């Protein structure tokens, strides 16, 4: 199968940039006041999906899991 040629110029990553401010609530934290890691990762995934959609336009997108070592 031949590779598809795209006539559109690519986007610069800054064209898809997004910034989000979120207020963490007491329900997002443990008794010591530390925010749960899963809550933070949920918001990272949300903004990553937004940036990917802006960058891809009408194409389908997916966010992948992160492995931290």
N, CA, C and O atoms as CSV, one atom per row, in Angstrom:
chain,resi,resn,atom,element,x,y,z
A,1,UNK,N,N,0.849,-1.170,0.000
A,1,UNK,CA,C,0.000,0.000,0.000
A,1,UNK,C,C,0.898,1.238,0.000
A,1,UNK,O,O,1.821,1.339,0.809
A,2,UNK,N,N,0.631,2.160,-0.893
A,2,UNK,CA,C,1.452,3.364,-1.022
A,2,UNK,C,C,1.134,4.336,0.117
A,2,UNK,O,O,0.004,4.408,0.601
A,3,UNK,N,N,2.147,5.068,0.522
A,3,UNK,CA,C,1.961,6.060,1.580
A,3,UNK,C,C,1.112,7.214,1.050
A,3,UNK,O,O,1.268,7.637,-0.095
A,4,UNK,N,N,0.219,7.714,1.891
A,4,UNK,CA,C,-0.620,8.838,1.487
A,4,UNK,C,C,0.180,10.119,1.541
A,4,UNK,O,O,1.012,10.307,2.428
A,5,UNK,N,N,-0.072,10.993,0.594
A,5,UNK,CA,C,0.579,12.292,0.575
A,5,UNK,C,C,-0.429,13.329,1.042
A,5,UNK,O,O,-1.565,13.355,0.568
A,6,UNK,N,N,-0.024,14.166,1.952
A,6,UNK,CA,C,-0.905,15.196,2.483
A,6,UNK,C,C,-0.508,16.533,1.877
A,6,UNK,O,O,0.669,16.892,1.852
A,7,UNK,N,N,-1.490,17.255,1.395
A,7,UNK,CA,C,-1.211,18.546,0.786
A,7,UNK,C,C,-1.217,19.682,1.805
A,7,UNK,O,O,-0.692,20.763,1.540
A,8,UNK,N,N,-1.814,19.431,2.971
A,8,UNK,CA,C,-1.857,20.472,4.004
A,8,UNK,C,C,-0.508,20.605,4.695
A,8,UNK,O,O,0.183,19.616,4.942
A,9,UNK,N,N,-0.151,21.829,4.998
A,9,UNK,CA,C,1.063,22.064,5.780
A,9,UNK,C,C,0.798,21.662,7.225
A,9,UNK,O,O,-0.321,21.813,7.715
A,10,UNK,N,N,1.800,21.161,7.896
A,10,UNK,CA,C,1.648,20.758,9.289
A,10,UNK,C,C,1.455,21.949,10.209
A,10,UNK,O,O,1.767,23.087,9.857
A,11,UNK,N,N,0.939,21.668,11.382
A,11,UNK,CA,C,0.749,22.714,12.394
A,11,UNK,C,C,1.965,22.769,13.303
A,11,UNK,O,O,2.619,21.756,13.553
A,12,UNK,N,N,2.252,23.943,13.785
A,12,UNK,CA,C,3.284,24.101,14.805
A,12,UNK,C,C,2.655,23.707,16.145
A,12,UNK,O,O,1.488,24.024,16.374
A,13,UNK,N,N,3.377,23.035,17.029
A,13,UNK,CA,C,2.799,22.631,18.319
A,13,UNK,C,C,2.173,23.788,19.110
A,13,UNK,O,O,1.199,23.583,19.833
A,14,UNK,N,N,2.720,24.983,18.978
A,14,UNK,CA,C,2.140,26.121,19.706
A,14,UNK,C,C,0.727,26.457,19.237
A,14,UNK,O,O,-0.030,27.093,19.970
A,15,UNK,N,N,0.360,26.034,18.015
A,15,UNK,CA,C,-0.995,26.274,17.515
A,15,UNK,C,C,-2.030,25.437,18.271
A,15,UNK,O,O,-3.220,25.753,18.242
A,16,UNK,N,N,-1.596,24.396,18.931
A,16,UNK,CA,C,-2.499,23.497,19.658
A,16,UNK,C,C,-2.378,23.643,21.171
A,16,UNK,O,O,-2.995,22.893,21.928
A,17,UNK,N,N,-1.599,24.587,21.591
A,17,UNK,CA,C,-1.324,24.767,23.017
A,17,UNK,C,C,-2.590,25.117,23.797
A,17,UNK,O,O,-3.464,25.829,23.303
A,18,UNK,N,N,-2.670,24.608,25.014
A,18,UNK,CA,C,-3.798,24.912,25.896
A,18,UNK,C,C,-3.283,25.046,27.323
A,18,UNK,O,O,-2.277,24.441,27.695
A,19,UNK,N,N,-3.971,25.826,28.092
A,19,UNK,CA,C,-3.618,26.021,29.501
A,19,UNK,C,C,-4.901,25.942,30.306
A,19,UNK,O,O,-5.943,26.444,29.885
A,20,UNK,N,N,-4.820,25.309,31.467
A,20,UNK,CA,C,-6.015,25.108,32.271
A,20,UNK,C,C,-5.660,25.338,33.742
A,20,UNK,O,O,-4.606,24.911,34.213
A,21,UNK,N,N,-6.537,26.005,34.442
A,21,UNK,CA,C,-6.381,26.201,35.881
A,21,UNK,C,C,-7.525,25.473,36.568
A,21,UNK,O,O,-8.690,25.660,36.219
A,22,UNK,N,N,-7.188,24.647,37.541
A,22,UNK,CA,C,-8.192,23.848,38.236
A,22,UNK,C,C,-8.033,24.055,39.735
A,22,UNK,O,O,-6.919,24.022,40.257
A,23,UNK,N,N,-9.134,24.265,40.418
A,23,UNK,CA,C,-9.094,24.376,41.868
A,23,UNK,C,C,-9.306,22.979,42.458
A,23,UNK,O,O,-10.333,22.341,42.224
A,24,UNK,N,N,-8.342,22.532,43.207
A,24,UNK,CA,C,-8.460,21.241,43.870
A,24,UNK,C,C,-9.285,21.420,45.143
A,24,UNK,O,O,-9.097,22.372,45.901
A,25,UNK,N,N,-10.185,20.497,45.351
A,25,UNK,CA,C,-11.077,20.544,46.500
A,25,UNK,C,C,-10.613,19.561,47.573
A,25,UNK,O,O,-9.795,18.686,47.294
A,26,UNK,N,N,-11.119,19.694,48.778
A,26,UNK,CA,C,-10.728,18.754,49.835
A,26,UNK,C,C,-10.997,17.287,49.457
A,26,UNK,O,O,-10.279,16.391,49.901
A,27,UNK,N,N,-12.019,17.048,48.648
A,27,UNK,CA,C,-12.315,15.669,48.236
A,27,UNK,C,C,-11.259,15.110,47.275
A,27,UNK,O,O,-11.227,13.904,47.031
A,28,UNK,N,N,-10.396,15.974,46.727
A,28,UNK,CA,C,-9.325,15.549,45.825
A,28,UNK,C,C,-8.038,15.210,46.573
A,28,UNK,O,O,-7.042,14.828,45.958
A,29,UNK,N,N,-8.060,15.348,47.897
A,29,UNK,CA,C,-6.833,15.183,48.675
A,29,UNK,C,C,-7.017,14.181,49.818
A,29,UNK,O,O,-8.129,13.866,50.243
A,30,UNK,N,N,-5.871,13.702,50.286
A,30,UNK,CA,C,-5.896,12.812,51.444
A,30,UNK,C,C,-5.962,13.657,52.724
A,30,UNK,O,O,-5.943,14.885,52.635
A,31,UNK,N,N,-6.040,13.035,53.914
A,31,UNK,CA,C,-6.148,13.814,55.160
A,31,UNK,C,C,-4.973,14.764,55.417
A,31,UNK,O,O,-5.127,15.734,56.159
A,32,UNK,N,N,-3.807,14.507,54.821
A,32,UNK,CA,C,-2.658,15.417,54.994
A,32,UNK,C,C,-2.695,16.594,54.028
A,32,UNK,O,O,-1.857,17.492,54.111
A,33,UNK,N,N,-3.669,16.595,53.103
A,33,UNK,CA,C,-3.797,17.705,52.163
A,33,UNK,C,C,-3.089,17.503,50.840
A,33,UNK,O,O,-3.076,18.410,50.008
A,34,UNK,N,N,-2.496,16.332,50.623
A,34,UNK,CA,C,-1.821,16.046,49.350
A,34,UNK,C,C,-2.841,15.567,48.330
A,34,UNK,O,O,-3.641,14.674,48.609
A,35,UNK,N,N,-2.805,16.167,47.145
A,35,UNK,CA,C,-3.746,15.792,46.090
A,35,UNK,C,C,-3.400,14.394,45.594
A,35,UNK,O,O,-2.228,14.066,45.404
A,36,UNK,N,N,-4.421,13.574,45.387
A,36,UNK,CA,C,-4.227,12.221,44.879
A,36,UNK,C,C,-3.632,12.267,43.474
A,36,UNK,O,O,-4.031,13.094,42.654
A,37,UNK,N,N,-2.686,11.385,43.201
A,37,UNK,CA,C,-2.040,11.333,41.893
A,37,UNK,C,C,-3.018,11.045,40.774
A,37,UNK,O,O,-2.867,11.574,39.673
A,38,UNK,N,N,-4.017,10.217,41.032
A,38,UNK,CA,C,-5.001,9.896,40.009
A,38,UNK,C,C,-5.807,11.108,39.573
A,38,UNK,O,O,-6.199,11.217,38.411
A,39,UNK,N,N,-6.053,12.018,40.506
A,39,UNK,CA,C,-6.784,13.245,40.179
A,39,UNK,C,C,-5.945,14.105,39.245
A,39,UNK,O,O,-6.453,14.653,38.266
A,40,UNK,N,N,-4.664,14.220,39.551
A,40,UNK,CA,C,-3.761,15.005,38.704
A,40,UNK,C,C,-3.666,14.379,37.318
A,40,UNK,O,O,-3.748,15.088,36.316
A,41,UNK,N,N,-3.493,13.056,37.247
A,41,UNK,CA,C,-3.391,12.381,35.952
A,41,UNK,C,C,-4.675,12.499,35.142
A,41,UNK,O,O,-4.626,12.568,33.914
A,42,UNK,N,N,-5.819,12.523,35.812
A,42,UNK,CA,C,-7.094,12.703,35.106
A,42,UNK,C,C,-7.102,14.041,34.382
A,42,UNK,O,O,-7.539,14.123,33.234
A,43,UNK,N,N,-6.623,15.091,35.043
A,43,UNK,CA,C,-6.604,16.416,34.429
A,43,UNK,C,C,-5.536,16.511,33.346
A,43,UNK,O,O,-5.744,17.187,32.339
A,44,UNK,N,N,-4.392,15.844,33.534
A,44,UNK,CA,C,-3.363,15.801,32.491
A,44,UNK,C,C,-3.937,15.135,31.238
A,44,UNK,O,O,-3.723,15.620,30.127
A,45,UNK,N,N,-4.663,14.029,31.408
A,45,UNK,CA,C,-5.259,13.330,30.272
A,45,UNK,C,C,-6.299,14.208,29.578
A,45,UNK,O,O,-6.377,14.215,28.349
A,46,UNK,N,N,-7.083,14.932,30.334
A,46,UNK,CA,C,-8.099,15.814,29.765
A,46,UNK,C,C,-7.468,16.891,28.882
A,46,UNK,O,O,-7.915,17.106,27.755
A,47,UNK,N,N,-6.447,17.561,29.378
A,47,UNK,CA,C,-5.816,18.636,28.609
A,47,UNK,C,C,-5.008,18.063,27.442
A,47,UNK,O,O,-4.904,18.703,26.396
A,48,UNK,N,N,-4.433,16.865,27.608
A,48,UNK,CA,C,-3.713,16.224,26.493
A,48,UNK,C,C,-4.681,15.904,25.365
A,48,UNK,O,O,-4.346,16.084,24.194
A,49,UNK,N,N,-5.866,15.435,25.698
A,49,UNK,CA,C,-6.880,15.168,24.679
A,49,UNK,C,C,-7.317,16.425,23.963
A,49,UNK,O,O,-7.522,16.414,22.750
A,50,UNK,N,N,-7.462,17.513,24.705
A,50,UNK,CA,C,-7.835,18.794,24.110
A,50,UNK,C,C,-6.772,19.261,23.123
A,50,UNK,O,O,-7.094,19.675,22.009
A,51,UNK,N,N,-5.503,19.196,23.531
A,51,UNK,CA,C,-4.402,19.607,22.647
A,51,UNK,C,C,-4.327,18.709,21.412
A,51,UNK,O,O,-4.123,19.191,20.298
A,52,UNK,N,N,-4.493,17.417,21.616
A,52,UNK,CA,C,-4.448,16.482,20.480
A,52,UNK,C,C,-5.570,16.777,19.494
A,52,UNK,O,O,-5.349,16.746,18.284
A,53,UNK,N,N,-6.760,17.061,19.990
A,53,UNK,CA,C,-7.888,17.361,19.111
A,53,UNK,C,C,-7.654,18.656,18.350
A,53,UNK,O,O,-7.966,18.741,17.162
A,54,UNK,N,N,-7.116,19.651,19.010
A,54,UNK,CA,C,-6.798,20.908,18.324
A,54,UNK,C,C,-5.763,20.667,17.231
A,54,UNK,O,O,-5.856,21.234,16.142
A,55,UNK,N,N,-4.790,19.835,17.524
A,55,UNK,CA,C,-3.708,19.580,16.570
A,55,UNK,C,C,-4.180,18.720,15.399
A,55,UNK,O,O,-3.778,18.951,14.259
A,56,UNK,N,N,-5.030,17.729,15.675
A,56,UNK,CA,C,-5.450,16.788,14.639
A,56,UNK,C,C,-6.624,17.296,13.806
A,56,UNK,O,O,-6.897,16.762,12.731
A,57,UNK,N,N,-7.308,18.306,14.286
A,57,UNK,CA,C,-8.461,18.811,13.539
A,57,UNK,C,C,-9.605,17.812,13.584
A,57,UNK,O,O,-10.078,17.457,14.663
A,58,UNK,N,N,-10.054,17.357,12.417
A,58,UNK,CA,C,-11.208,16.454,12.347
A,58,UNK,C,C,-10.809,14.987,12.482
A,58,UNK,O,O,-11.682,14.120,12.538
A,59,UNK,N,N,-9.524,14.694,12.535
A,59,UNK,CA,C,-9.067,13.308,12.646
A,59,UNK,C,C,-9.365,12.755,14.037
A,59,UNK,O,O,-9.498,13.507,15.003
A,60,UNK,N,N,-9.467,11.441,14.122
A,60,UNK,CA,C,-9.659,10.786,15.418
A,60,UNK,C,C,-8.375,10.880,16.229
A,60,UNK,O,O,-7.274,10.851,15.678
A,61,UNK,N,N,-8.527,10.993,17.533
A,61,UNK,CA,C,-7.359,11.068,18.423
A,61,UNK,C,C,-7.530,10.077,19.567
A,61,UNK,O,O,-8.631,9.593,19.829
A,62,UNK,N,N,-6.424,9.785,20.240
A,62,UNK,CA,C,-6.453,8.941,21.422
A,62,UNK,C,C,-5.295,9.365,22.321
A,62,UNK,O,O,-4.227,9.732,21.832
A,63,UNK,N,N,-5.506,9.314,23.625
A,63,UNK,CA,C,-4.409,9.555,24.558
A,63,UNK,C,C,-3.964,8.197,25.066
A,63,UNK,O,O,-4.777,7.285,25.220
A,64,UNK,N,N,-2.680,8.066,25.323
A,64,UNK,CA,C,-2.113,6.776,25.762
A,64,UNK,C,C,-1.681,6.881,27.222
A,64,UNK,O,O,-1.528,7.978,27.758
A,65,UNK,N,N,-1.491,5.750,27.842
A,65,UNK,CA,C,-1.074,5.743,29.249
A,65,UNK,C,C,0.402,6.099,29.376
A,65,UNK,O,O,1.174,5.969,28.425
A,66,UNK,N,N,0.774,6.548,30.565
A,66,UNK,CA,C,2.166,6.896,30.841
A,66,UNK,C,C,2.737,5.870,31.809
A,66,UNK,O,O,2.057,5.442,32.742
A,67,UNK,N,N,3.978,5.479,31.586
A,67,UNK,CA,C,4.667,4.562,32.497
A,67,UNK,C,C,5.788,5.348,33.157
A,67,UNK,O,O,6.714,5.805,32.487
A,68,UNK,N,N,5.701,5.504,34.462
A,68,UNK,CA,C,6.719,6.253,35.210
A,68,UNK,C,C,7.665,5.273,35.898
A,68,UNK,O,O,7.220,4.318,36.535
A,69,UNK,N,N,8.945,5.505,35.772
A,69,UNK,CA,C,9.948,4.654,36.415
A,69,UNK,C,C,10.699,5.435,37.455
A,69,UNK,O,O,11.590,4.894,38.110
